[in-house]
Each structure stands twice: as C-alpha cells, then as structure tokens.
Amino acid sequence: MHRFLLFLCLIPLSSSFLQAQDGFKVVGYLPYYRFSYLNQIDFSQLTHLNLAFANPDLTGQLSVGGQDIVPAIQLARQHGVSVMASLAGGGLTDEWEEAWNYWMQPDKRSAYIHNIVAYTLAYELDGVDLDLEWGYVNSLYSPFVLELRDSMTANGLLLTAALPGTHRYPQITDEALAAFDWINMMVYDLTGPWAPNTPGPHSPYYFAVNAINYWRAQGVPSDKLTLGVPFYGYDFSTTTVSSFTYRTLVSQDPAYAYVDQVGMKFYNGIPTIQLKTELALAEVSGIMIWEIGQDAYNDLSLLNAINEVVQATPVRDLPAQAPLAHVYPNPFGDELAVENRSGSPLGLRLLSLDGRPVGQYTLQPGALHWLNTASLAPGFYLLQVVGEQGREVYRVVHR
C-alpha cells in the first residue's frame, strides 16, 4: 500500500496554524530493556533522550535497570542530543517502591537528592525527568520536587516531569508544578488492559487536544508542555488485552502503518502521528515519544514521520500553487477543487477545526476533483494532501 492511503482523524487548531517554533523539542524515552536497539535508532531526529528508568536501591544509589547507560549517552551525544535520566516509572518493583518511600521522607530527602545530583553529574547528563505515577504520588511528592529543583538549578541541570494527559494529582502544588522546566504529557492509555470491556483507541487525536487544553487550564504555559504520543497499541481481540509494538504490527503488513486500527488492535499510524506533530508545532513546545524502542527502523518509522513534519513547513495559506496539487478557490463555497499536479496518486483528507472528520478521497495523476462542500459549516478547514513525492497541508476557508 502506498503512502496515499490514509486514516481520518480530527484536527482543531488555534489561529497560529502550525507555525514551527524555535527550539521545538523531540523527546524520546528509551527503557533499559530496549538498549539492544541502540544502533538502529536515528538519534539525529531527537533533541532529548530520556533513559528509563533510574531507581534507587535501599542505600539510595541509582541504577537504570542495572544496565550500562554509557553507550546510549555516547550515541546520543554524537548527534547533539541532550540526555536525561527518567526517574521512577509507572510500574515500580516492591524494592523500588520501598526505596522511594524511604528516601523521600523529610529526614532522608536531602541525602537522596545529593545522590541524584551526583549520579547526573557523574554521567554528564543534562538533568532528570520525574515519572512517579498514580499511587506512587503522595504528600511527599511536592516537597521533594521543590528541593530537587533547587539542587538542579544550582548545578545548571534540567528538571522535567511526565504527567497524565488529563489528570493532575491533587498532591502536586502549584509551586511544585511551576518548578518543572517542562511537562511531558502522557497522552495515551485512555483505555487498555485495565478496561477490557472498553475497547477502542487509547490515544485518539481528540485526547491530544483535550490534554493541551487541560494543562493550560492548570496554569502551565504552552512553552512548558510537550505532547506525548505512543509507539505501541493494544489488542482487544483476546480475553486478556495485551500491548504490541508498532514495529511488530507493521512487520506483518506495511499497509498497517497508514491506519490506526486493524481488527481490534488500536494504535497510532503515520498519518495520525504526523497530525499530532503538526498540532504540537502549533500549540506546545515539543513532542514526546513513549517509546523509541518500539519503532520500525525502516521507511515506516514513526520517528522519521515526526521528523518529516518538524523539518518541513507543513501549512500553506491559499491561494498558492503547490508541487503536489492546485487547490481552489479560497475562500470556497459549495465546492472545492483539487487538481493533482504530481505524477502519482494523491490521498486527500479534509479536516474541520471543530473536531469533525469531513472526507477522504483518492485522486489519480492529472485528475481534477470537485469536493462537494455545500453542507459544511462556515469556517476554517485543513486539507491534507499526501503522495509518493511528499505531503502538503492547506488552510482553506468555507464562506
């Protein structure tokens, strides 16, 4: 299947319309159990690498799953990537949980933070990312963050956090929330093995929009948010819901890279990942990936799909004549014309700004197609055009 076969999703945006930002971050998590893929990852497409996860033992000494992190650091540094240690993680062993509870106590906290700083400096890391989640977040969290922030600042180090897409733990004070350099929004796991009777997308586009709006409402500015995307999915076809990597799925059929659902398997394919990247470029300061060890290391790579958007100018205001297509008139009324000026078939997707999918079309080389738009409400729309030679996105207005 060619790249022009696409899956519909939603794309409400602000008036900034996908203008690329200076310093846009591409943050990739890499857990220690994926270190075997180090030599297959294109680190040049990242700005930040989060090594996951560093946890203390009962003496307060940190380790990333007992693995040597030096090779990962060296590979990332060759491409100018900032490297951070991500602390904790969503699933702690009993020993890790006991150690965290012990070392976050007020009388132990300073010594533990000293160990964190020493570990960070010893490996010449750029900072740490805090990923304590759900039941592990308690009354000790905010005081720990504030003291850790002071130590990070004193040593010129970054402090970030991974937080749920649309939930703020009540134990996180405003002061602690403001202490992070940025927040990596985990905009996935809307459903999963814990909800086997609720099959469906676990990271739909609207969830990304809702997450951005949620954290802004919590007082976090856009330049301190990154939008998390998944490189994995969930299979609801069996009694026990299981996860799968994007790499495993697309190895079965390359066509799966261009949709978000195969049977009862739900994930994010290339088109949705690219639209989320466009959303992140418009609305926040970066995109975050859980996790890059699940990618396909070939022309179906999701990291490469993100990079294509980040390195391009994704939106053209009309009237304009693009290499792939001629789209007119703009503003448009009952019909919108699209002429294929490329040498290959084009996939067209018309997307509203209020969250409604409008239409999907395939246009053969040299063909002219008039989209029936009489029933559309007035307002802005985005038309995405994708072919074998590239991709364009146009902003059009219905009067």
C-alpha positions in Angstrom: 0.0 0.0 0.0 1.3 3.4 -0.9 1.6 6.4 1.5 -1.6 8.0 0.0 -3.9 5.6 1.8 -4.8 7.4 5.0 -6.9 7.3 8.1 -9.3 10.1 9.1 -8.7 11.9 12.4 -9.6 15.2 14.0 -7.5 18.4 14.0 -8.9 21.5 15.8 -6.1 24.2 16.0 -5.6 27.7 17.1 -5.0 30.7 14.8 -1.3 30.1 14.9 -1.8 27.3 12.3 1.2 25.1 12.6 3.9 27.6 12.6 7.2 25.9 13.5 8.7 27.1 16.8 12.3 27.8 17.6 13.7 25.2 19.9 10.9 22.6 19.2 11.7 19.5 21.3 11.5 15.9 20.2 11.8 13.9 23.4 12.2 10.1 23.2 12.1 7.8 26.1 14.2 4.6 25.9 13.8 2.0 28.6 16.8 -0.1 29.6 15.2 -3.3 28.2 15.4 -1.8 24.7 19.1 -0.9 24.8 19.7 -3.7 22.3 18.1 -1.4 19.6 20.6 1.4 20.2 22.4 1.1 16.9 19.1 1.1 14.9 17.8 4.3 16.3 18.3 7.6 14.4 19.3 9.8 17.2 19.7 12.8 14.8 15.9 13.0 14.8 15.7 13.6 18.6 16.5 16.7 20.7 16.3 14.9 24.1 16.8 11.3 25.1 15.2 10.1 28.4 16.8 7.0 29.7 14.2 5.0 31.6 14.1 4.3 34.4 16.5 5.2 37.1 15.5 3.9 40.5 17.2 3.8 43.9 18.1 0.8 45.9 17.7 0.7 49.7 21.0 2.6 50.1 19.8 5.4 47.8 22.1 4.6 44.9 20.6 4.9 41.4 20.6 2.4 38.6 18.9 2.2 35.2 17.7 -1.4 35.4 21.3 -2.5 36.2 22.4 -1.6 32.7 25.3 0.4 31.4 24.0 3.7 30.2 27.3 5.0 28.7 26.7 3.6 25.2 23.3 5.2 24.9 24.8 8.5 26.2 27.7 8.4 23.7 25.5 7.6 20.7 23.1 10.4 21.5 25.9 12.9 22.2 27.3 12.2 18.7 24.1 13.8 17.3 24.0 16.7 19.8 21.1 15.2 21.8 20.5 16.2 25.4 20.4 13.1 27.7 18.4 12.8 30.9 17.7 10.1 33.4 14.0 9.5 33.9 13.3 8.6 37.5 10.8 6.0 38.8 8.4 4.9 36.1 4.8 3.8 36.2 5.5 0.3 37.5 7.8 0.0 40.4 9.1 -3.2 41.9 8.4 -3.8 45.6 12.1 -2.9 46.3 11.9 0.3 44.3 8.7 1.4 45.9 10.1 0.8 49.3 13.2 2.7 48.5 11.3 5.7 47.1 9.0 5.9 50.1 12.1 5.7 52.4 14.3 8.2 50.6 11.6 10.8 50.1 11.0 11.2 53.8 11.8 14.7 55.0 14.9 13.5 57.0 16.2 11.4 54.2 15.3 13.6 51.2 18.5 15.8 51.1 20.8 12.8 51.1 18.8 11.2 48.3 18.8 14.4 46.2 22.5 14.6 46.7 22.8 11.1 45.2 20.6 12.1 42.3 22.7 15.1 41.5 25.9 13.1 41.9 24.6 10.5 39.5 23.6 13.1 37.0 27.0 14.8 37.1 29.0 11.6 37.1 27.4 10.6 33.7 27.4 14.2 32.5 23.6 14.1 32.0 21.6 17.2 31.3 19.1 16.7 34.1 16.4 14.3 35.3 12.8 13.6 34.5 10.4 12.6 37.3 7.9 9.9 36.4 6.3 8.9 39.6 2.7 8.0 38.7 -0.7 7.4 40.3 -0.4 5.5 43.6 3.2 6.4 44.0 2.4 10.1 44.1 1.7 11.1 47.7 2.2 14.0 50.1 6.0 13.6 49.8 6.0 14.5 46.1 5.8 18.3 46.1 8.3 18.9 48.9 10.7 16.5 47.1 10.2 18.3 43.8 10.9 21.7 45.3 14.1 20.6 47.0 15.2 18.7 43.9 14.5 21.9 41.8 16.9 23.9 44.0 19.7 21.4 43.6 19.1 21.1 39.8 19.2 24.8 39.4 22.4 25.1 41.5 24.1 22.7 39.1 22.7 24.0 35.9 20.5 20.9 35.3 17.1 20.4 33.9 14.1 19.1 35.8 11.1 17.8 33.9 8.1 15.6 34.7 5.9 13.0 33.0 2.2 13.6 33.9 -1.1 12.1 32.7 -2.8 13.6 29.8 -5.8 15.0 31.6 -5.3 14.4 35.3 -3.4 16.4 37.9 -2.5 14.5 41.0 -4.0 16.5 43.9 -0.8 16.2 45.8 1.0 18.4 43.2 1.0 22.0 44.5 1.1 25.0 42.1 4.6 25.8 43.3 5.8 22.2 42.5 4.0 22.3 39.1 5.8 25.5 38.2 9.2 24.0 39.3 9.5 21.8 36.2 11.3 23.1 33.1 8.5 21.4 31.1 5.9 18.7 31.4 5.8 15.7 29.2 2.1 15.0 28.8 1.4 11.2 28.6 -1.5 11.4 26.1 -2.1 7.7 25.8 -3.6 4.8 27.8 -7.1 6.2 27.6 -8.1 2.6 27.7 -6.2 -0.7 27.9 -5.8 -4.0 29.8 -7.4 -2.5 32.9 -10.6 -1.8 30.9 -11.1 -5.0 28.7 -14.8 -4.2 28.2 -14.0 -0.7 26.8 -12.2 -1.5 23.5 -11.2 1.4 21.3 -8.4 3.9 20.6 -6.1 4.5 23.5 -4.6 7.7 22.1 -7.1 9.4 19.7 -6.5 12.8 18.3 -9.1 14.5 20.4 -7.3 13.2 23.6 -4.3 15.2 22.5 -6.4 18.4 22.0 -8.0 17.8 25.4 -4.7 17.3 27.1 -3.3 20.6 25.9 -6.4 22.5 26.9 -6.4 20.7 30.3 -2.8 21.6 31.3 -3.2 25.1 30.1 -6.2 25.4 32.3 -3.9 24.2 35.2 -1.8 27.2 34.6 1.0 25.6 32.6 2.1 27.7 29.7 2.3 26.2 26.2 6.1 26.6 26.1 6.3 24.2 29.1 4.3 21.4 27.5 5.3 18.5 25.2 2.7 16.3 23.6 3.2 12.6 24.3 2.5 10.1 21.5 2.6 6.3 21.6 4.7 3.9 19.5 2.6 1.0 20.7 -1.0 -0.2 20.8 -3.5 -2.5 22.5 -5.1 -5.7 21.2 -8.6 -6.2 22.4 -9.3 -9.3 20.3 -8.3 -11.7 23.1 -9.7 -12.3 26.6 -6.6 -10.8 28.1 -5.9 -7.4 26.5 -2.2 -7.1 25.5 0.1 -4.5 24.2 2.1 -4.7 21.0 4.8 -2.6 19.5 4.3 -0.6 16.3 7.3 -2.4 14.8 5.7 -5.8 15.3 2.5 -4.8 13.8 3.8 -3.2 10.6 6.2 -6.1 10.1 3.1 -8.2 9.4 1.8 -5.8 6.6 3.3 -2.4 5.7 -0.2 -1.1 5.0 -0.9 -1.1 8.7 1.4 1.9 9.0 -1.2 4.1 7.4 -4.2 3.3 9.6 -5.0 3.4 13.3 -6.9 0.2 13.7 -6.5 -3.4 12.4 -9.4 -5.5 13.7 -9.5 -4.9 17.4 -5.9 -3.6 17.5 -5.7 0.1 18.2 -2.6 2.3 17.8 -1.4 5.5 16.0 -0.2 5.1 12.4 1.9 7.5 10.4 -0.9 10.0 9.4 -2.2 10.4 13.0 1.4 10.8 14.3 2.1 13.4 11.8 -1.1 15.3 12.5 -0.3 15.2 16.2 3.2 16.6 15.4 1.5 19.4 13.5 -0.7 20.1 16.5 2.4 20.1 18.8 4.2 22.5 16.5 1.2 24.9 16.6 0.3 24.6 20.3 3.1 23.5 22.5 6.9 23.3 22.7 7.5 19.8 21.6 6.5 16.2 21.1 7.3 13.3 23.4 7.5 9.6 22.5 6.9 6.5 24.6 9.0 4.9 23.4 11.5 4.9 20.6 12.5 1.2 21.2 9.1 0.2 19.7 9.6 2.0 16.4 10.1 0.4 13.0 13.6 1.1 11.9 12.9 1.4 8.2 10.8 3.6 5.8 7.8 3.1 8.1 9.5 4.7 11.1 7.2 6.9 13.2 10.2 8.9 14.4 11.0 9.6 10.8 7.4 10.6 10.2 7.7 13.1 13.1 10.9 14.4 11.7 9.4 15.0 8.3 6.8 17.3 9.8 9.3 19.1 12.1 11.7 19.8 9.3 9.1 20.9 6.9 6.8 23.9 6.6 3.6 22.0 6.9 0.9 24.5 6.1 0.3 26.7 3.0 -2.2 29.6 3.1 -4.0 29.7 -0.2 -4.1 30.9 -2.9 -0.9 29.1 -3.7 0.2 26.5 -6.2 2.0 23.6 -4.6 4.2 20.9 -6.2 1.6 18.2 -5.5 -1.7 19.9 -6.1 -3.6 23.0 -7.1 -6.4 23.8 -4.6 -9.0 26.4 -5.4 -11.0 28.6 -4.9 -10.1 30.0 -1.5 -12.4 31.0 0.2 -14.7 28.3 -1.2 -18.4 27.8 -1.3 -20.4 24.7 -2.4 -17.4 23.1 -4.0 -13.6 22.9 -3.5 -11.4 21.9 -6.4 -8.3 19.8 -6.1 -6.1 19.2 -9.2 -3.4 16.5 -9.0 -0.2 18.0 -10.4 2.1 15.2 -9.2 3.0 12.1 -11.1 1.4 9.7 -8.6 -2.0 9.2 -6.8 -2.8 11.6 -4.0 -4.6 10.9 -0.8 -6.8 13.9 0.3 -8.2 14.4 3.7 -10.5 17.4 4.6 -10.5 18.1 8.3 -12.7 20.6 10.2 -11.5 22.7 13.1 -14.3 21.7 15.4 -13.3 18.1 15.6 -15.4 16.5 12.8 -13.9 14.4 10.1 -15.2 15.7 6.8 -14.0 13.5 4.0 -11.3 11.3 2.4 -10.6 10.9 -1.3 -8.0 9.4 -3.7 -7.0 11.5 -6.7 -5.3 9.9 -9.7 -2.4 11.7 -11.5 -3.6 14.6 -13.6 -7.2 14.3 -12.3 -9.3 17.2 -11.1 -11.8 16.5 -8.3 -14.5 18.8 -7.1 -15.3 18.2 -3.4 -18.9 18.7 -2.5 -18.8 21.1 0.4 -22.3 22.6 0.4 -23.2 21.0 3.7 -20.2 22.3 5.6 -20.5 25.0 8.2 -18.6 28.3 7.6 -15.1 28.4 9.0 -11.5 27.2 8.6 -10.6 23.7 7.4 -7.4 21.9 6.7 -6.8 19.9 3.6 -4.0 17.3 3.8 -2.5 16.1 0.5 -0.2 13.1 0.6 1.5 11.4 -2.3 4.6 9.4 -3.1 6.6 12.6 -3.6 5.7 14.2 -0.3 2.9 15.9 1.6 1.3 19.3 1.8 -1.3 20.8 4.2 -3.5 23.7 3.1 -5.6 26.1 5.2 -8.9 26.8 3.4 -11.9 28.9 4.3 -15.6 28.0 3.7 -17.9 31.0 3.3 
